[in-house]
Amino acid sequence: PLYSSAASDVYKRQNDNEGKLLPERFTVLAYPNPFNPTVNIDYSLPNQELVNLSIINLLGQNVKTLVNDLQAPGNYSFKWDGKDLNGVNLQSGIYFAVVSRESGYDIVKITYLK
């Protein structure tokens, strides 16, 4: 798991019989970084929100959208394989994973090495 259940400042108890832990705040992590051939992008969403996860190049261009959906609170994990929206392998370099949501946005710098 991305986070330990002992991290009480990150999780809150869900009000149901299952007793699942839900995140209390938004967090995002990309690993391994640098990466080749894939990078994992994990985030924790404390509230239901419309989420967009896109990969942006140094010119500010969107090269791939991984998520554009309304998501329930919870933990999410996505992989990016270094390819653009047409399935073409991109060049080595610096990219940004941008997680935009109704409550704000976070940017993680990721480095693609071939």
N, C-alpha and C positions, 0 to 999 in steps of 0.2 A: 504494500500500500504506500501511497505517496506520503501520508502523514500518520503518525502514531495516535492511537485513540487516547493516549495519556496527555496529549497536547490540548488541555482544556480551553486555552485561549483561542484555538482554531476551530473547535467544534462545539455544537450545541445539541442537546437531545431533541429528537423529533418527537412531537406530541402524538405518538401512536403506540400500539401494543408491540411493535417490532423493536423499539428502542434503538433505532439506527441513529448514528451520529451524522449531523449535517454541519457544514462549515459555517462559522460565524462571520468570516470575512473572506473577501476575494483574494486568492493567491494564484500565481502562475509560475511555471517552471519549464524550462526547455533543456533536455539532456539526450544524449551526450552533446556537448558543445565545446569544441567544434565537432561536426558530425560528418559521417560518410558510411553508408548510403542513406540512412534515415535518421530523423530527429523526432523525439517524443515531445509533445507539447501537452502538459497537464495543467488543469486549472480547477479550482474549487469555487463553486458559485453558491453564495449564501441565500439568494432569493431567486424566484422565477423571473427571468429576464430574456429579452431578445438579445442574442449573442451573435457576433460576427467575428470569426477567427480568420485572418488573412495573412498571407506572406507578402511582404513589400520589399522591393529592391532599393538600392541606394538612391535611385532617381525618384523614389516615391511612387513607383508604379506597382499596382496590385498584380502579382504574378500568379497567385493561386488563392482561392477562397476555400477553406476547409470546412467552415461552419457558417451558416446564416439561418438561425432557427431560434424559436422560443424554447428555452430550456428550463427544466425544473431545478430546484436546489439540489446540489450534489457535486460529485467529483467526476471530471471528464478527462479523457486522454485521447489524443489524436496523433497520428504519425504523418510526417511530410517526407516524401522521397526525393526531394530536390528537383522535381519536375514542375513545369508551368501548367497552366490550365489546358494546354493542348497536348500534354504528355511528353513534351520535349525536355530533355535533361538541360538544366541551367548550368552556367559556368560556376566555378568555385568563386567564393566571395562572401561578402557580408550581406545578410538579409535581416529583416525584422518580422517577428511574429507579433501581430497587433490583435489584441483581444478587445473589441469594442462591445459595450453593453449599455443599457439604459442608465446605469449608475456611474459610468465613467469608462476609461480605457487604460490598458496597460500595454507596454511595448517591451519585448525581449529581443536583444540582439543575438542572432545566431550566425555561426560561421560554417559555411559549406566548403569542405576540403575534398578534392578528388585524388 
